[in-house]
Amino acid sequence: MKNLLSLAGLSSLDRALSFALIALALAVAPAAALAQPMLRTAPDWTRSLVTVEITFNAHDAFQPWNNPTVSTRKHGLVVAPGEVLTTAQYLPTHTLVRLQKGGRGRWYDARVKWWDAQTNLALLTTEAPEFWAGLKPAELMTTVPAGPEFNLVRWREGNLESRRADFSRFIVSEGALGFAPQMIMEVSTDIGGRLGWAEIVERDGRVAGLTTYGTSRLCGAMPASFIQRVLTAYRAGGFAGLGYFDFTWQPGSNPVLVTDLGLSGAPRGAVVNKPGKAKDEAGLQAGDILLEIGGFAIDSEGDYLDPDYGHLQLENLATRAHFSGEKLPMKILRADKEMTLDYVIPEAKFEKESVPREVFYAPPAYVVAGGLIFQPLSQAFLRGWGDDWRKNAPFRLQYYQYAEPPDGRKSLVVLSGVLPDDINLGYQDALMLVVDKVNGQTIASLTDLTAALAAPKDGVHRFEFMKGRGLQRLILDAATLDAATKRVVKHYGIPAATRL
Amino acid sequence: MQNSKGVHAGRDSLGRRFVRVVRGALAALAMALLLGGIGSAALRAEAFVAERAVVQILTSSQVPVYDAPWRFQPVQRSSGTGFVIDGGRILTNAHVIAWAKQILVRRYQDPRLLPARVVFAGHDCDLALLELIEPKELADVKPLEFGELPEVRSTVVTAGYPAGGDQMSFTRGVVSRIEVQPYAHPGNRALLAVQTDAAINPGNSGGPVIQDDKVVGVAFQGIPGLQNAGFFIPPEVIRHFLDDIKDGRYDGFPMAGVNFYDLQNPAYRRLLGLPDDGRGARVDALRAGGPAERVLKPDDVLLEANGYVVGSDGLVLYKGNRVAAAVVFQQLQAGQVLRLKVWRDGGPLEVNLPLEAYDGDRLNGRQYDEPPRYFIHGGLVFTSLSANYLDSASDGGRGGVRDELAQLGYELHHLPVESPDAARTEPVVLSSVLPHPVNADFGVRGQAFVNRINGVRITCLEDVKRALLEHKGERHRFEFWGPTYGPLEALDRAAAIAANADILRTYGIVSAERL
């Protein structure tokens, strides 16, 4: 999705630009009224806001051995000598990163010092001393005030552009790249054009946030307070990754339900309806009412009152002041009794999901065996069906995102296609099937698959698929499999039969 | 959501794609026609011998609202065609008279509207038999006789009342091909069907397709986007329907509950000990509890069915046409026995497969004529999870996988095949909550799968009623989604009972249940 978005972003850039120019021209008169507060601070963002060009590998879901590259540009912010901060979007599979200052002129080859999908942050640097000349680190706010006015600043066509951005609200949502919860500041602006490319939101020369998504009038920014906290931990060598709450909950707003669960008095707290993975006594249970998390009282909407940012969803407490692995005390009501337990915040990692949303932590893995193409089942793969993937991707494959396989296997392998060859004659319609067993061995990963392929029985490889509406079984000749795979790989121009 | 797979055989990916296309066709065919007045009855120079037996059928129908199951949609008027057969009855398509509140028949060159009623409707084969309230009105009509399956390339003529005018219309075409095709009306059945390039348009439905003065088919569906392709129901399917009802009851086409798959891969054939002679289709899956499961095993290879040689592509040569082996199964009535020659453990074996009628997948297909079951308590509306329900809840079910409907689609279409033991007889959904102070704080507001109520696992609507009415505690506890966890809700027991009458009155609901 992210990859596809960038393609769309590039193609619509020209149109967006011309639209924005018209908008600028029309906005001259009203902008005059705002000129004064902007002039008063007169921050020189040309000295700390730079342009980042990223060339990265896009994910080809149906031909995972292909590495098509796409380029895009966004913003970077000098935050320390020799350090440019930007969002992590598009960086995980980068092949080339370059930096440019002043909105024009020379591009400097850059290196990614660090990136993290869950925080959606990255630090870049370049060895070229000329790049750093004249640049100075920007100042990040430690607490972001709730409005009312900020400015959105960006490079456009070689010129710095600044426009008023009105504070809208603080919300808690999954990060733009990961799934750990983050507090996001939403601002509205009439700057137009494409937004969400790490433009800065600032006031009085201090950075309030970096944008991570946007439509033409509304965009979300990661607040500087959060960025500061992560950078401080990273620099101290103590960044353990973001955590999340692995249980699910619902508002405790039905008085009949919370009474039934043992609560007396007015409804408060959130009701746990699916426990997390911790199975010990410290774990939560379905029907527990969460009364306090980390000392903050939870109301019946599932919100807490943040001292800096007002009412926010309880999910934010997983990342507000903690990283993964830390203990977070929770006061709960269970079986009419209040008790406190120490919840250990699990790390948010795509690798732990049974259908990972992203697989960019490694080059797309696949196995081609006798023309059958096997891949791990991931959301990244399902997005291969395009923008309408929820409509067009096979329903059953999508449903594994909602309900994990009942036998508890940690991940799944899908037969995603058949490259026609003599060995697989008759199987040309065997598509989009989740593998259950190969040669009698349960398959949860491509590693399992390659191991199982080493042990054919009765001269054949036996592939069994998950019980369901599709094909249940197929057989490949074992004696000729390796030769057939070599033939297929050559015939169809695949660089290697396997990438694990 | 997905369609269920075709009956006995057929290739899944192709079949499924096709059904999707055909389903639209039904909408077009069943589309209400605005009926003009009766035009002047000009006599033709060359009178067609069959036309006096061909009638127009005008139907006023009312379809229930599945996600508000006590209500009905506005009355729709539509028209189709039918023809008089032996016994003075009228044969037409089931979709012409589905959900009918009133059926009127117009005879050829007769200005009167004659009321009729349904005698039998076979929704699985899209055929229905009607009779006039005054049967003597048809006493002077010579009934049409049935012929045999027409040959590909031979010429057929259709007669009917399609859109575009008021008078009977005739079209001529050749028989293009004959195959087992998905029937759009049931949505989850595939039977033998004949394709022709004779124009078949909305309003033609139920009309005879004639060759040599005999009926060789009933026009029934088209495929949007295909040019010059209409489909008709062949004589074998018609005869099966007419034979089935002879005992006064319609059982429907038997379903053996077996999926065959091509057996063209040389290694697979070798493994099973079969020569590479192009014969035999492999048993890939068997429906749990189905008749085939009792006599067949996975990887059995079907060599012959009632004397028809089965190819490695799963097809048989049937009257000169290569069609899915299912056609052989479909010749038999429920209760009859199919003789199969299978290949098992390296040798041939004769087995008898007794066939049974099957309606276990009723909820997966389209249902007709029986309004949805429901139970309302405390403003919570419970109804059966069905394909009809999902279509109403998701505007046709084509919007992709929406979070709240994904589980419903899975429970309905996939769970019964994947884990038959975990599947419920009649999955129940909370379709909506009728707002009232008693339920205003009830957080789940509808489109939610009902897992347990007061600790009782819900397997049918009667379970809902029992769990609620027999509960003695102060509050009812509801668990949605499942299989283990999901949203929890509760309702005050006494307050719900007290509110029932008020809620029914407020929302104009006559009965709190249809069970």
Interface residues (C-beta under 8 A of the other chain):
Chain A: T248 Q250 P251 S253 N254 P255 V256 L257 T259 D260 L261 V271 N273 K274 P275 A286 G287 D388 R390 K391 N392 F395 R396 Q398 Y399 Y402 A403 P406 I423 N424 L425 G426 Y427 D429 L431 D458 G459 V460 M466 K467 G468 R469 G470 L471 Q472 R473 L474 I475 L476 D477
Chain B: M1 Q2 S4 K5 R11 D12 S13 L14 Y261 D262 L263 Q264 N265 P266 A267 Y268 R270 L271 D284 A285 P298 D299 S312 R398 G399 G400 V401 R402 D403 A406 Q407 G409 Y410 H413 H414 V417 E418 S419 D441 F442 G443 R475 R477 T484 Y485 G486 P487 L488 E489 A490 L491 D492
